[in-house]
Amino acid sequence: MANEELDIRPEAGILGVFSRLSYKAWYAIAEFVDNSTQSFFSNEAKLKKEKIGQVHVQIKYLQNENELIITDDAYGMEIEDFKRAVKLDSKSDHPDTRNEFGMGLKTAASWFGEIWSVETTQLDSENKYYTEVNIPLLREQKINSVKIQKSNCPKSEHGTTVHIKNLTKQISSKTRDKICSLLESMYRRDLESGKVTIEFITGNNSKQLSFTPYEPLSYKGEVWKKNIDFTFEFKKKAYKVKGFVGILKDRKAGGKSGFANAGFALFRRNRVIIGGEGQNYKPTEIFGEAQSTISHKLYGEIDLDDFPVNQAKDGFVWDNGLEDEFLKSLKPRIKNIISLASKTVQERNDENVLSEETSNNTLEKVQPYAEKISAINTGHINLSSSQTKTPEQELFDEYIVESNKEEKLSESVREYPIQMNQIQKTVFRISWKQADSTNWIDVKTDTDDLVELYININHQFFKPFSKNPDFQPIIEKFVIAFMAAEKKAKLAGSDGKIPSTSIRNFLNDFLSVVGE
């Protein structure tokens, strides 16, 4: 074993200052995961030659011992990379990677505890390197260097272990759950690719991290998820924006809509910078005020690789107007998604029941029943039993009403031509509307040749059913039978008088057939 002294100046006492950084536990641990995953991705081709297609990162919290150990089986480090990882004023040689600042390991380890060590060996190297950084000792003795221990190991060995002792930050069960949840979100693409596995161990409890992608809403035969890919210029520099924006599937349909899940996850180099359950990006320019309908439904994943991040990699450096320009460029490109996300489930149902698609579906299902009524009236269908007619007669009240001023009318109109007898044909023209009126059926026109009417889907009696797509044709079938019975009774009456039982008898006849 050989030892080498490494000067880590500026003064090692500054390491103690790192413990006062405004880190969160999950972002500090993410620094180690960044190093491990980047070591794998940067050397993926070399690892593949040795049939290594995956990196495993293990995070182990020893509560009783007050220690935290992060281990990976990535490519590992040789001496120069190892020195850079430990030395305070050493920056990364790869500014276009996840560990672009070269400060993550030092700051995160010093934030978590007073004593930390690093041990590593690179694939195909026989050298293993180890050093320990004891912050209280370095500060007390005013030492600005650490010893690097070199030892031999098999060439097949590879990976890095960071061991932190005398923790100044404890991990409660609640914090552990949040760390796991946010790491799952942060490295969702790595986990989904199958190339990265992350395990979190506390005591006897081991959790394998995983992420299930959110499902978008399907509405009006369309999946509400839109890809975005554009570039805008800010201060003579181009910024590329890529990803998707969508609407979360409703919870009742097994989706994850809700305030904690909605919002944008903002990525940089395939790693979430802002995002995760309860942490997603929700600018008021797009989402409106907190707890708005949009803030429970709109979601997306947006890559901002050209945007600068802060050193903790928990936010973007864009307060100079870059964020405003980004939102200004994004919003008009997703205006149709925002518009639908602003509607409640009830409002979507109201809109859907008046849609052309629903109208066509209803027409297809109801048309055969109108034809059956024609067949009854022309004698082509024989009723199974004769109906007894009561001579008592009374006038039938018309129910032509004025339209409600706030009503919403469907633009779709369905026509059902029905042969009332051998000579007379009447077209029943039906559309749906939403109104506060107490009338369920409003008749607009009533002649021998044409009956125009509206079905009010907001009527209190039918409201629980009228917005159900399976029940809509049933309602319309009944209306067709009822209006045809009324028209038949009028045609069969004399001197404007209609027997009180005529409509009921004709309706019974029609329903008995159309219900078959």
Disulfide bonds with the S-S distance in Angstrom:
none
